[in-house]
């Protein structure tokens, strides 16, 4: 009897229950937000130099070709989190197939001055092609310049042709080795009689 009552209570509560309140803004789950900026998803990368933390963000998280991308860089000294505001030089490159980099914009300088602590470095850029890019930041620190590369992917890049080519090359190499072994095995063996 208890089992029947428990099942009935469960069924009624399931039917009467409304939609659960979720922590969503604009239909995006709360875990996609940063504590400082509750908005559309973005990418955040932390780079650590010997004396500072450098945060690199861009919005949206996966931009489409032709879309304006907002980049921000924040720098704070360790320990303590004191804002760092020296001018930074920025370069933007497209990654090449062989691992090289091709410049897609002339190097430019960024000055701090945005945000409540005046330590935001902000710029906008649009990329024409769906590719992998690198934003290279030259960050002055302690009498030297730290060079930090941050990855940026524009659009949905397709790695299937590269993967297919690698598998095809591997298959061709295995087939070539098998043919070479078979040819060696079919040769008549010559023996030498007598000694020297």
MARKOLNU-11729 format. One record per atom (N, C-alpha, C, O, CB): y, z, x; residue in three letters. Coordinates in steps of 0.02 Angstrom, whole numbers, m for minus. Glycine has a CB too. Layout:
! MARKOLNU-11729
      Y      Z      X residu
      Y      Z      X    ALA
...
This chain:
! MARKOLNU-11729
      Y      Z      X residu
    m59      0     41    UNK
      0      0      0    UNK
     63      0     44    UNK
    112    m35     30    UNK
      0     61    m47    UNK
     61     41     97    UNK
    119     44    142    UNK
    134    m24    173    UNK
    191    m44    181    UNK
    108     97    197    UNK
     81    m60    190    UNK
     89   m125    220    UNK
    122   m174    172    UNK
    164   m214    193    UNK
     21   m153    242    UNK
    104   m171    109    UNK
    134   m214     58    UNK
    208   m198     49    UNK
    249   m244     45    UNK
     97   m208     m9    UNK
    225   m134     48    UNK
    295   m113     40    UNK
    336   m135    101    UNK
    391   m160     94    UNK
    300    m36     30    UNK
    308   m126    160    UNK
    343   m146    221    UNK
    355   m222    222    UNK
    409   m244    241    UNK
    304   m124    284    UNK
    305   m260    202    UNK
    312   m333    201    UNK
    364   m354    149    UNK
    403   m400    161    UNK
    244   m366    185    UNK
    365   m319     91    UNK
    414   m335     39    UNK
    485   m319     62    UNK
    531   m358     50    UNK
    397   m295    m25    UNK
    494   m261     95    UNK
    560   m243    121    UNK
    583   m293    173    UNK
    641   m314    174    UNK
    558   m171    151    UNK
    539   m313    217    UNK
    556   m362    268    UNK
    575   m429    237    UNK
    625   m460    258    UNK
    497   m372    316    UNK
    537   m452    187    UNK
    552   m516    155    UNK
    619   m514    119    UNK
    658   m562    124    UNK
    496   m534    105    UNK
    633   m460     82    UNK
    696   m455     46    UNK
    755   m451     94    UNK
    806   m484     84    UNK
    696   m393      0    UNK
    748   m412    148    UNK
    803   m406    196    UNK
    815   m472    232    UNK
    871   m488    250    UNK
    789   m351    247    UNK
    762   m511    244    UNK
    770   m576    276    UNK
    806   m625    231    UNK
    847   m665    254    UNK
    702   m604    295    UNK
    792   m622    166    UNK
    824   m668    119    UNK
    897   m649    105    UNK
    938   m693     95    UNK
    785   m669     53    UNK
    912   m585    104    UNK
    980   m563     87    UNK
   1026   m563    147    UNK
   1087   m563    139    UNK
    977   m494     58    UNK
    999   m563    206    UNK
   1041   m560    266    UNK
   1084   m623    273    UNK
   1059   m678    263    UNK
    998   m550    329    UNK
   1146   m614    291    UNK
   1192   m670    302    UNK
   1188   m693    374    UNK
   1147   m669    413    UNK
   1264   m652    283    UNK
   1231   m738    391    UNK
   1234   m762    460    UNK
   1260   m707    504    UNK
   1307   m671    486    UNK
   1279   m825    465    UNK
   1231   m700    561    UNK
   1253   m649    609    UNK
   1319   m670    640    UNK
   1329   m728    656    UNK
   1199   m636    663    UNK
   1363   m622    648    UNK
   1427   m636    680    UNK
   1415   m646    755    UNK
   1384   m604    787    UNK
   1479   m579    668    UNK
   1439   m701    781    UNK
   1430   m716    852    UNK
   1497   m714    887    UNK
   1549   m722    856    UNK
   1396   m784    861    UNK
   1494   m704    952    UNK
   1555   m704    991    UNK
   1570   m775   1014    UNK
   1561   m792   1072    UNK
   1549   m656   1053    UNK
   1592   m815    968    UNK
   1606   m885    983    UNK
   1679   m900    969    UNK
   1709   m873    922    UNK
   1560   m932    943    UNK
   1708   m942   1011    UNK
   1774   m969    998    UNK
   1765  m1045   1004    UNK
   1739  m1069   1054    UNK
   1829   m941   1049    UNK
   1786  m1080    954    UNK
   1779  m1153    953    UNK
   1706  m1175    959    UNK
   1692  m1229    985    UNK
   1821  m1184   1009    UNK
   1660  m1133    936    UNK
   1590  m1151    938    UNK
   1556  m1145   1006    UNK
   1500  m1167   1014    UNK
   1582  m1219    915    UNK
   1591  m1115   1054    UNK
   1563  m1107   1121    UNK
   1540  m1035   1130    UNK
   1580   m989   1117    UNK
   1615  m1128   1176    UNK
   1479  m1022   1152    UNK
   1456   m953   1161    UNK
   1499   m915   1210    UNK
   1528   m943   1257    UNK
   1383   m953   1184    UNK
   1502   m849   1200    UNK
   1546   m807   1241    UNK
   1526   m807   1314    UNK
   1570   m798   1357    UNK
   1544   m736   1215    UNK
   1463   m818   1331    UNK
   1443   m816   1401    UNK
   1467   m877   1440    UNK
   1458   m879   1501    UNK
   1368   m810   1406    UNK
   1497   m926   1407    UNK
   1524   m984   1442    UNK
   1596   m972   1464    UNK
   1625  m1016   1497    UNK
   1521  m1046   1396    UNK
   1625   m915   1448    UNK
   1694   m901   1465    UNK
   1700   m860   1528    UNK
   1654   m823   1547    UNK
   1729   m865   1408    UNK
   1756   m866   1560    UNK
   1775   m820   1613    UNK
   1812   m763   1579    UNK
   1842   m773   1526    UNK
   1818   m855   1670    UNK
   1811   m704   1609    UNK
   1848   m649   1579    UNK
   1922   m663   1577    UNK
   1956   m641   1531    UNK
   1834   m584   1618    UNK
   1948   m698   1627    UNK
   2020   m711   1630    UNK
   2041   m769   1585    UNK
   2097   m770   1560    UNK
   2040   m725   1701    UNK
   1997   m817   1574    UNK
   2015   m877   1538    UNK
   1963   m895   1486    UNK
   1919   m935   1499    UNK
   2025   m936   1587    UNK
   1967   m864   1426    UNK
   1918   m880   1373    UNK
   1934   m947   1340    UNK
   1970   m948   1290    UNK
   1916   m824   1321    UNK
   1909  m1000   1367    UNK
   1923  m1066   1340    UNK
   1864  m1112   1353    UNK
   1808  m1089   1363    UNK
   1987  m1096   1371    UNK
   1876  m1177   1353    UNK
   1821  m1225   1361    UNK
   1785  m1213   1428    UNK
   1816  m1188   1475    UNK
   1847  m1297   1356    UNK
   1722  m1231   1432    UNK
   1684  m1218   1494    UNK
   1715  m1251   1555    UNK
   1743  m1305   1552    UNK
   1613  m1243   1486    UNK
   1709  m1216   1610    UNK
   1734  m1242   1673    UNK
   1686  m1222   1728    UNK
   1642  m1180   1719    UNK
   1805  m1215   1688    UNK
   1695  m1254   1785    UNK
   1655  m1238   1843    UNK
   1695  m1193   1889    UNK
   1754  m1206   1900    UNK
   1633  m1303   1880    UNK
   1664  m1142   1915    UNK
   1698  m1098   1963    UNK
   1653  m1090   2024    UNK
   1594  m1073   2017    UNK
   1715  m1028   1931    UNK
   1681  m1101   2083    UNK
   1644  m1095   2145    UNK
   1682  m1046   2190    UNK
   1743  m1051   2197    UNK
   1635  m1164   2181    UNK
   1646   m998   2219    UNK
   1676   m950   2264    UNK
   1657   m968   2336    UNK
   1598   m977   2352    UNK
   1653   m877   2248    UNK
   1707   m974   2378    UNK
   1696   m984   2450    UNK
   1725   m924   2486    UNK
   1780   m901   2470    UNK
   1729  m1052   2476    UNK
   1688   m898   2534    UNK
   1711   m840   2571    UNK
   1725   m860   2643    UNK
   1681   m887   2677    UNK
   1660   m783   2568    UNK
   1785   m845   2665    UNK
   1804   m854   2735    UNK
   1798   m785   2768    UNK
   1785   m737   2732    UNK
   1876   m885   2743    UNK
   1807   m779   2833    UNK
   1801   m713   2864    UNK
   1847   m660   2834    UNK
   1830   m601   2835    UNK
   1815   m719   2937    UNK
   1905   m680   2807    UNK
   1953   m631   2782    UNK
   1970   m638   2709    UNK
   2006   m595   2682    UNK
   2015   m634   2822    UNK
   1947   m690   2675    UNK
   1972   m702   2607    UNK
   1917   m730   2561    UNK
   1866   m756   2584    UNK
   2030   m751   2608    UNK
   1929   m723   2496    UNK
   1889   m755   2444    UNK
   1931   m811   2415    UNK
   1988   m800   2396    UNK
   1866   m704   2388    UNK
   1903   m871   2413    UNK
   1939   m929   2386    UNK
   1899   m954   2326    UNK
   1842   m976   2333    UNK
   1948   m986   2441    UNK
   1930   m950   2267    UNK
   1899   m973   2205    UNK
   1925  m1042   2188    UNK
   1985  m1055   2189    UNK
   1913   m923   2147    UNK
   1879  m1086   2173    UNK
   1896  m1155   2154    UNK
   1869  m1166   2084    UNK
   1810  m1155   2071    UNK
   1865  m1208   2205    UNK
   1912  m1188   2039    UNK
   1890  m1202   1970    UNK
   1914  m1270   1950    UNK
   1965  m1296   1974    UNK
   1916  m1148   1922    UNK
   1877  m1300   1904    UNK
   1902  m1361   1871    UNK
   1879  m1361   1799    UNK
   1824  m1338   1782    UNK
   1879  m1424   1907    UNK
   1922  m1390   1757    UNK
   1908  m1395   1685    UNK
   1918  m1467   1665    UNK
   1965  m1498   1689    UNK
   1953  m1347   1644    UNK
   1878  m1494   1622    UNK
   1816  m1465   1596    UNK
   1762  m1462   1648    UNK
   1768  m1489   1703    UNK
   1793  m1506   1536    UNK
   1707  m1427   1631    UNK
   1653  m1416   1679    UNK
   1620  m1479   1703    UNK
   1606  m1486   1763    UNK
   1602  m1372   1648    UNK
   1608  m1527   1658    UNK
   1581  m1593   1677    UNK
   1627  m1646   1650    UNK
   1617  m1671   1594    UNK
   1507  m1603   1651    UNK
   1678  m1664   1688    UNK
   1727  m1713   1662    UNK
   1698  m1783   1657    UNK
   1652  m1801   1693    UNK
   1788  m1714   1707    UNK
   1726  m1822   1612    UNK
   1707  m1892   1603    UNK
   1753  m1936   1645    UNK
   1810  m1916   1659    UNK
   1708  m1913   1528    UNK
   1730  m1995   1664    UNK
   1774  m2041   1700    UNK
   1837  m2056   1660    UNK
   1835  m2067   1599    UNK
   1737  m2107   1717    UNK
   1894  m2058   1694    UNK
   1958  m2071   1662    UNK
   1991  m2011   1631    UNK
   2049  m2014   1611    UNK
   1949  m2122   1610    UNK
   1956  m1955   1626    UNK
   1983  m1895   1596    UNK
   2021  m1854   1648    UNK
   2000  m1848   1705    UNK
   1925  m1852   1565    UNK
   2079  m1826   1628    UNK
   2116  m1783   1673    UNK
   2077  m1719   1686    UNK
   2053  m1687   1640    UNK
   2186  m1766   1644    UNK
   2071  m1702   1749    UNK
   2036  m1641   1769    UNK
   2087  m1593   1798    UNK
   2127  m1612   1841    UNK
   1978  m1657   1821    UNK
   2087  m1531   1774    UNK
   2133  m1481   1799    UNK
   2097  m1440   1852    UNK
   2046  m1408   1838    UNK
   2160  m1435   1741    UNK
   2124  m1440   1912    UNK
   2096  m1402   1967    UNK
   2141  m1342   1981    UNK
   2203  m1348   1979    UNK
   2089  m1446   2031    UNK
   2110  m1285   1995    UNK
   2148  m1226   2016    UNK
   2112  m1193   2074    UNK
   2051  m1192   2077    UNK
   2156  m1175   1957    UNK
   2151  m1167   2120    UNK
   2125  m1131   2178    UNK
   2160  m1064   2180    UNK
   2221  m1060   2175    UNK
   2135  m1171   2245    UNK
   2121  m1010   2187    UNK
   2148   m942   2193    UNK
   2122   m915   2259    UNK
   2065   m925   2277    UNK
   2126   m897   2132    UNK
   2165   m880   2295    UNK
   2144   m850   2358    UNK
   2166   m777   2360    UNK
   2223   m761   2345    UNK
   2174   m889   2419    UNK
   2119   m733   2379    UNK
   2134   m662   2385    UNK
   2105   m636   2451    UNK
   2052   m658   2474    UNK
   2106   m622   2325    UNK
   2140   m588   2480    UNK
   2119   m558   2543    UNK
   2066   m505   2528    UNK
   2069   m469   2479    UNK
   2179   m527   2581    UNK
   2016   m500   2574    UNK
   1966   m447   2569    UNK
   1981   m395   2621    UNK
   2004   m413   2675    UNK
   1894   m476   2579    UNK
   1970   m333   2610    UNK
   1958   m301   2545    UNK
   2025   m290   2509    UNK
   2078   m295   2541    UNK
   1920   m234   2552    UNK
   2023   m274   2447    UNK
   2083   m257   2410    UNK
   2107   m309   2361    UNK
   2139   m291   2311    UNK
   2137   m243   2458    UNK
   2094   m372   2372    UNK
   2113   m423   2324    UNK
   2186   m443   2325    UNK
   2212   m469   2276    UNK
   2096   m401   2257    UNK
   2221   m431   2381    UNK
   2291   m452   2386    UNK
   2296   m528   2383    UNK
   2261   m562   2419    UNK
   2323   m425   2452    UNK
   2341   m554   2339    UNK
   2347   m627   2333    UNK
   2372   m660   2397    UNK
   2416   m633   2431    UNK
   2394   m644   2276    UNK
   2343   m717   2414    UNK
   2365   m756   2471    UNK
   2400   m819   2445    UNK
   2376   m851   2399    UNK
   2304   m775   2518    UNK
   2457   m835   2475    UNK
   2496   m890   2449    UNK
   2518   m942   2500    UNK
   2567   m977   2488    UNK
   2556   m863   2416    UNK
   2484   m950   2557    UNK
   2507  m1002   2604    UNK
   2492  m1071   2575    UNK
   2445  m1080   2537    UNK
   2472   m993   2672    UNK
   2534  m1119   2594    UNK
   2523  m1188   2571    UNK
   2455  m1214   2597    UNK
   2434  m1197   2652    UNK
   2580  m1235   2595    UNK
   2422  m1253   2556    UNK
   2357  m1282   2573    UNK
   2362  m1358   2574    UNK
   2399  m1387   2535    UNK
   2302  m1258   2524    UNK
   2324  m1389   2618    UNK
   2317  m1462   2617    UNK
   2253  m1478   2580    UNK
   2202  m1445   2589    UNK
   2316  m1492   2690    UNK
   2255  m1530   2537    UNK
   2198  m1549   2497    UNK
   2182  m1623   2509    UNK
   2227  m1665   2511    UNK
   2211  m1536   2421    UNK
   2118  m1638   2516    UNK
   2093  m1707   2521    UNK
   2038  m1716   2469    UNK
   2001  m1669   2455    UNK
   2067  m1723   2594    UNK
   2032  m1776   2442    UNK
   1980  m1790   2392    UNK
   1940  m1850   2416    UNK
   1967  m1902   2434    UNK
   2012  m1804   2322    UNK
   1873  m1842   2416    UNK
   1827  m1893   2440    UNK
   1774  m1908   2388    UNK
   1756  m1865   2348    UNK
   1795  m1871   2506    UNK
   1747  m1970   2390    UNK
   1688  m1988   2352    UNK
   1629  m1986   2400    UNK
   1634  m2011   2456    UNK
   1695  m2058   2318    UNK
   1574  m1956   2379    UNK
   1515  m1954   2421    UNK
   1482  m2023   2423    UNK
   1473  m2055   2371    UNK
   1464  m1901   2396    UNK
   1465  m2045   2483    UNK
   1431  m2109   2492    UNK
   1356  m2099   2492    UNK
   1332  m2043   2499    UNK
   1454  m2143   2558    UNK
   1319  m2153   2484    UNK
   1246  m2150   2480    UNK
   1215  m2120   2543    UNK
   1168  m2080   2537    UNK
   1218  m2220   2469    UNK
   1239  m2138   2601    UNK
   1210  m2113   2663    UNK
   1235  m2045   2684    UNK
   1217  m2021   2737    UNK
   1226  m2161   2718    UNK
   1275  m2012   2642    UNK
   1299  m1946   2658    UNK
   1371  m1945   2683    UNK
   1399  m1891   2694    UNK
   1255  m1914   2709    UNK
   1401  m2004   2693    UNK
   1470  m2007   2716    UNK
   1519  m1992   2659    UNK
   1499  m1985   2602    UNK
   1484  m2075   2746    UNK
   1582  m1989   2677    UNK
   1635  m1976   2628    UNK
   1686  m2032   2632    UNK
   1704  m2055   2686    UNK
   1668  m1907   2641    UNK
   1710  m2054   2573    UNK
   1761  m2106   2568    UNK
   1822  m2077   2532    UNK
   1816  m2054   2476    UNK
   1733  m2170   2530    UNK
   1880  m2077   2565    UNK
   1940  m2049   2536    UNK
   1960  m2087   2473    UNK
   1962  m2149   2474    UNK
   1998  m2049   2587    UNK
   1975  m2051   2419    UNK
   1997  m2083   2357    UNK
   2069  m2065   2340    UNK
   2097  m2092   2292    UNK
   1951  m2062   2299    UNK
   2100  m2022   2379    UNK
   2170  m2004   2369    UNK
   2200  m1985   2436    UNK
   2165  m1960   2480    UNK
   2178  m1945   2317    UNK
   2264  m1998   2443    UNK
   2299  m1978   2505    UNK
   2302  m1902   2508    UNK
   2310  m1869   2457    UNK
   2371  m2009   2508    UNK
   2295  m1872   2568    UNK
   2300  m1799   2574    UNK
   2368  m1775   2547    UNK
   2419  m1809   2555    UNK
   2291  m1777   2648    UNK
   2368  m1717   2515    UNK
   2430  m1690   2489    UNK
   2431  m1615   2499    UNK
   2379  m1583   2512    UNK
   2438  m1707   2414    UNK
   2491  m1586   2494    UNK
   2500  m1515   2505    UNK
   2509  m1480   2438    UNK
   2539  m1507   2392    UNK
   2561  m1501   2551    UNK
   2482  m1419   2433    UNK
   2489  m1378   2373    UNK
   2527  m1315   2390    UNK
   2513  m1282   2440    UNK
   2421  m1361   2341    UNK
   2576  m1299   2349    UNK
   2613  m1236   2356    UNK
   2591  m1189   2300    UNK
   2577  m1211   2245    UNK
   2690  m1248   2354    UNK
   2588  m1124   2315    UNK
   2571  m1074   2265    UNK
   2632  m1061   2222    UNK
   2688  m1081   2239    UNK
   2546  m1009   2297    UNK
   2622  m1028   2167    UNK
   2678  m1009   2126    UNK
   2664  m1002   2053    UNK
   2708   m984   2015    UNK
   2731  m1058   2135    UNK
   2603  m1016   2032    UNK
   2586  m1009   1962    UNK
   2550   m943   1951    UNK
   2529   m910   1999    UNK
   2543  m1068   1939    UNK
   2542   m925   1889    UNK
   2503   m865   1872    UNK
   2542   m801   1882    UNK
   2596   m801   1911    UNK
   2440   m863   1913    UNK
   2514   m746   1857    UNK
   2550   m682   1860    UNK
   2561   m657   1931    UNK
   2611   m624   1944    UNK
   2512   m631   1821    UNK
   2515   m672   1977    UNK
   2523   m649   2046    UNK
   2553   m703   2091    UNK
   2560   m693   2151    UNK
   2457   m627   2074    UNK
   2571   m759   2062    UNK
   2599   m816   2100    UNK
   2552   m839   2155    UNK
   2574   m858   2209    UNK
   2667   m797   2129    UNK
   2486   m838   2141    UNK
   2438   m860   2191    UNK
   2394   m916   2165    UNK
   2340   m928   2193    UNK
   2395   m802   2213    UNK
   2415   m951   2113    UNK
   2377  m1008   2087    UNK
   2401  m1071   2122    UNK
   2461  m1083   2129    UNK
   2386  m1014   2010    UNK
   2354  m1112   2143    UNK
   2367  m1179   2169    UNK
   2337  m1227   2119    UNK
   2277  m1225   2107    UNK
   2338  m1189   2243    UNK
   2378  m1269   2088    UNK
   2354  m1309   2032    UNK
   2372  m1383   2043    UNK
   2426  m1399   2066    UNK
   2385  m1284   1966    UNK
   2324  m1427   2025    UNK
   2338  m1499   2024    UNK
   2292  m1533   1974    UNK
   2240  m1506   1955    UNK
   2329  m1529   2095    UNK
   2312  m1593   1953    UNK
   2274  m1633   1906    UNK
   2254  m1698   1939    UNK
   2289  m1724   1982    UNK
   2316  m1646   1841    UNK
   2197  m1724   1918    UNK
   2173  m1787   1944    UNK
   2127  m1820   1893    UNK
   2093  m1785   1855    UNK
   2137  m1778   2012    UNK
   2125  m1886   1892    UNK
   2077  m1923   1851    UNK
   2036  m1967   1898    UNK
   2062  m1995   1946    UNK
   2114  m1966   1796    UNK
   1971  m1972   1883    UNK
   1925  m2010   1924    UNK
   1899  m2069   1883    UNK
   1880  m2060   1825    UNK
   1866  m1965   1950    UNK
   1897  m2128   1912    UNK
   1878  m2188   1875    UNK
   1803  m2195   1866    UNK
   1780  m2220   1814    UNK
   1905  m2249   1910    UNK
   1764  m2174   1915    UNK
   1692  m2187   1915    UNK
   1651  m2122   1908    UNK
   1672  m2070   1933    UNK
   1671  m2224   1978    UNK
   1594  m2126   1874    UNK
   1549  m2067   1872    UNK
   1513  m2061   1939    UNK
   1465  m2098   1953    UNK
   1497  m2073   1814    UNK
   1535  m2016   1980    UNK
   1509  m2008   2048    UNK
   1512  m1934   2067    UNK
   1538  m1893   2030    UNK
   1550  m2051   2099    UNK
   1486  m1920   2126    UNK
   1492  m1854   2157    UNK
   1551  m1857   2204    UNK
   1556  m1903   2245    UNK
   1426  m1832   2194    UNK
   1596  m1809   2199    UNK
   1656  m1806   2240    UNK
   1659  m1740   2278    UNK
   1621  m1693   2263    UNK
   1719  m1816   2197    UNK
   1703  m1737   2327    UNK
   1715  m1676   2365    UNK
   1790  m1665   2367    UNK
   1828  m1710   2386    UNK
   1684  m1680   2437    UNK
   1812  m1604   2349    UNK
   1882  m1584   2358    UNK
   1882  m1540   2420    UNK
   1853  m1485   2420    UNK
   1912  m1547   2294    UNK
   1915  m1563   2473    UNK
   1917  m1527   2536    UNK
   1984  m1490   2541    UNK
   2037  m1520   2536    UNK
   1907  m1575   2598    UNK
   1980  m1424   2550    UNK
   2040  m1382   2554    UNK
   2047  m1357   2626    UNK
   1999  m1329   2654    UNK
   2036  m1322   2503    UNK
   2105  m1367   2654    UNK
   2122  m1340   2721    UNK
   2163  m1277   2709    UNK
   2221  m1280   2689    UNK
   2162  m1393   2765    UNK
   2131  m1219   2721    UNK
   2159  m1154   2703    UNK
   2180  m1117   2767    UNK
   2136  m1099   2806    UNK
   2109  m1113   2662    UNK
   2245  m1105   2777    UNK
   2267  m1069   2837    UNK
   2248   m996   2833    UNK
   2261   m962   2783    UNK
   2343  m1077   2848    UNK
   2217   m971   2887    UNK
   2196   m901   2887    UNK
   2194   m874   2958    UNK
   2161   m903   3002    UNK
   2126   m893   2854    UNK
   2230   m820   2970    UNK
   2227   m786   3035    UNK
   2243   m830   3094    UNK
   2209   m823   3146    UNK
   2161   m756   3044    UNK
   2291   m874   3090    UNK
   2310   m916   3147    UNK
   2266   m978   3156    UNK
   2276  m1015   3203    UNK
   2308   m876   3208    UNK
   2218   m989   3112    UNK
   2175  m1048   3115    UNK
   2171  m1078   3045    UNK
   2197  m1049   2997    UNK
   2104  m1030   3143    UNK
   2139  m1134   3039    UNK
   2132  m1167   2974    UNK
   2058  m1170   2956    UNK
   2017  m1199   2992    UNK
   2162  m1239   2975    UNK
   2041  m1141   2899    UNK
   1973  m1146   2871    UNK
   1970  m1209   2829    UNK
   2015  m1223   2789    UNK
   1955  m1082   2829    UNK
   1917  m1248   2837    UNK
   1907  m1308   2797    UNK
   1849  m1294   2749    UNK
   1793  m1279   2771    UNK
   1892  m1371   2842    UNK
   1863  m1300   2685    UNK
   1813  m1283   2634    UNK
   1803  m1344   2589    UNK
   1852  m1372   2563    UNK
   1836  m1221   2591    UNK
   1740  m1365   2581    UNK
   1723  m1421   2536    UNK
   1697  m1394   2470    UNK
   1652  m1352   2469    UNK
   1671  m1468   2569    UNK
   1727  m1417   2415    UNK
   1705  m1398   2348    UNK
   1676  m1459   2313    UNK
   1707  m1512   2314    UNK
   1763  m1366   2307    UNK
   1617  m1453   2281    UNK
   1586  m1510   2248    UNK
   1617  m1522   2179    UNK
   1635  m1474   2144    UNK
   1511  m1499   2241    UNK
   1623  m1585   2160    UNK
   1647  m1604   2093    UNK
   1604  m1663   2070    UNK
   1599  m1713   2105    UNK
   1724  m1622   2093    UNK
   1573  m1657   2012    UNK
   1533  m1712   1984    UNK
   1570  m1739   1923    UNK
   1585  m1701   1877    UNK
   1461  m1688   1966    UNK
   1583  m1803   1924    UNK
   1617  m1835   1868    UNK
   1566  m1875   1829    UNK
   1531  m1918   1856    UNK
   1676  m1881   1893    UNK
   1561  m1861   1764    UNK
   1514  m1897   1721    UNK
   1442  m1879   1736    UNK
   1428  m1833   1774    UNK
   1524  m1972   1728    UNK
   1399  m1916   1704    UNK
   1327  m1905   1713    UNK
   1303  m1955   1766    UNK
   1296  m2015   1751    UNK
   1288  m1914   1646    UNK
   1291  m1932   1825    UNK
   1265  m1977   1877    UNK
   1190  m1985   1868    UNK
   1156  m1938   1847    UNK
   1282  m1950   1948    UNK
   1165  m2043   1884    UNK
   1094  m2059   1873    UNK
   1059  m2065   1941    UNK
   1073  m2112   1979    UNK
   1086  m2124   1832    UNK
   1014  m2019   1955    UNK
    978  m2019   2019    UNK
    910  m2054   2013    UNK
    872  m2057   2061    UNK
    968  m1949   2043    UNK
    893  m2080   1954    UNK
    827  m2111   1946    UNK
    816  m2171   1991    UNK
    761  m2176   2019    UNK
    819  m2132   1874    UNK
    865  m2216   2001    UNK
    851  m2271   2047    UNK
    837  m2247   2119    UNK
    794  m2275   2153    UNK
    911  m2319   2048    UNK
    873  m2197   2141    UNK
    861  m2170   2208    UNK
    792  m2139   2212    UNK
    756  m2150   2261    UNK
    915  m2117   2226    UNK
    772  m2101   2162    UNK
    706  m2070   2161    UNK
    652  m2123   2158    UNK
    601  m2119   2193    UNK
    700  m2022   2102    UNK
    662  m2174   2115    UNK
    613  m2228   2110    UNK
    605  m2266   2175    UNK
    550  m2284   2195    UNK
    633  m2276   2055    UNK
    661  m2278   2210    UNK
    658  m2312   2274    UNK
    621  m2271   2326    UNK
    583  m2299   2366    UNK
    728  m2326   2299    UNK
    631  m2205   2326    UNK
    597  m2162   2374    UNK
    522  m2161   2361    UNK
    482  m2164   2408    UNK
    625  m2090   2371    UNK
    502  m2158   2297    UNK
    431  m2159   2280    UNK
    400  m2226   2299    UNK
    345  m2229   2325    UNK
    420  m2144   2204    UNK
    436  m2281   2285    UNK
    412  m2348   2303    UNK
    404  m2356   2378    UNK
    354  m2385   2401    UNK
    460  m2401   2277    UNK
    451  m2330   2417    UNK
    447  m2333   2490    UNK
    387  m2292   2515    UNK
    351  m2314   2560    UNK
    512  m2307   2522    UNK
    376  m2234   2486    UNK
    318  m2193   2505    UNK
    253  m2230   2490    UNK
    207  m2231   2530    UNK
    320  m2125   2469    UNK
    249  m2261   2431    UNK
    189  m2298   2411    UNK
    177  m2356   2459    UNK
    120  m2368   2480    UNK
    196  m2324   2339    UNK
    229  m2393   2477    UNK
    223  m2449   2524    UNK
    199  m2426   2592    UNK
    158  m2459   2623    UNK
    289  m2487   2530    UNK
    223  m2369   2616    UNK
    202  m2343   2681    UNK
    128  m2323   2679    UNK
     91  m2338   2726    UNK
    245  m2282   2701    UNK
    107  m2290   2626    UNK
     36  m2271   2620    UNK
     m8  m2333   2617    UNK
    m61  m2334   2648    UNK
     25  m2226   2557    UNK
     13  m2383   2579    UNK
    m27  m2445   2574    UNK
    m31  m2480   2641    UNK
    m84  m2506   2659    UNK
      3  m2492   2521    UNK
     23  m2482   2679    UNK
     23  m2514   2745    UNK
    m24  m2479   2793    UNK
    m61  m2511   2830    UNK
     94  m2516   2774    UNK
    m24  m2413   2792    UNK
    m70  m2375   2835    UNK
   m142  m2388   2815    UNK
   m185  m2396   2859    UNK
    m55  m2299   2831    UNK
   m157  m2391   2750    UNK
   m225  m2405   2728    UNK
   m248  m2474   2749    UNK
   m305  m2482   2771    UNK
   m230  m2398   2651    UNK
   m205  m2525   2744    UNK
   m223  m2593   2765    UNK
   m236  m2594   2840    UNK
   m283  m2626   2863    UNK
   m167  m2643   2746    UNK
   m194  m2561   2879    UNK
   m203  m2560   2952    UNK
   m269  m2527   2971    UNK
   m304  m2551   3015    UNK
   m145  m2523   2986    UNK
   m287  m2473   2937    UNK
   m350  m2439   2952    UNK
   m410  m2484   2933    UNK
   m460  m2486   2969    UNK
   m355  m2372   2915    UNK
   m404  m2519   2877    UNK
   m459  m2562   2855    UNK
   m469  m2619   2904    UNK
   m526  m2637   2919    UNK
   m444  m2589   2785    UNK
   m415  m2648   2930    UNK
   m421  m2703   2978    UNK
   m452  m2679   3043    UNK
   m492  m2714   3073    UNK
   m352  m2734   2992    UNK
   m434  m2620   3064    UNK
   m464  m2593   3126    UNK
   m539  m2582   3117    UNK
   m578  m2592   3163    UNK
   m430  m2528   3146    UNK
   m558  m2560   3058    UNK
   m629  m2546   3045    UNK
   m671  m2609   3040    UNK
   m731  m2605   3053    UNK
   m635  m2506   2982    UNK
   m643  m2667   3022    UNK
   m682  m2728   3014    UNK
   m688  m2768   3078    UNK
   m725  m2818   3078    UNK
   m650  m2771   2960    UNK
   m655  m2751   3131    UNK
   m660  m2787   3195    UNK
   m729  m2774   3226    UNK
   m754  m2718   3222    UNK
   m604  m2766   3244    UNK
   m758  m2825   3256    UNK
   m822  m2813   3291    UNK
   m809  m2771   3353    UNK
   m760  m2782   3389    UNK
   m858  m2880   3310    UNK
   m852  m2724   3364    UNK
   m844  m2680   3423    UNK
   m879  m2711   3482    UNK
   m935  m2736   3476    UNK
   m872  m2610   3409    UNK
   m847  m2709   3537    UNK
   m877  m2736   3599    UNK
   m900  m2677   3641    UNK
   m865  m2627   3650    UNK
   m826  m2780   3638    UNK
   m957  m2686   3668    UNK
   m983  m2634   3712    UNK
   m991  m2664   3782    UNK
  m1006  m2723   3789    UNK
  m1051  m2606   3686    UNK
   m982  m2624   3830    UNK
   m989  m2645   3899    UNK
  m1052  m2613   3926    UNK
  m1062  m2553   3922    UNK
   m925  m2625   3943    UNK
  m1095  m2655   3954    UNK
  m1156  m2629   3982    UNK
  m1149  m2624   4057    UNK
  m1115  m2663   4089    UNK
  m1216  m2673   3963    UNK
  m1182  m2577   4083    UNK
  m1180  m2568   4155    UNK
  m1125  m2520   4176    UNK
  m1083  m2502   4136    UNK
  m1170  m2635   4190    UNK
  m1126  m2501   4235    UNK
  m1077  m2453   4259    UNK
  m1038  m2482   4316    UNK
  m1053  m2536   4341    UNK
  m1109  m2389   4280    UNK
   m990  m2448   4337    UNK
   m948  m2470   4392    UNK
   m969  m2438   4455    UNK
   m940  m2450   4508    UNK
   m875  m2455   4378    UNK
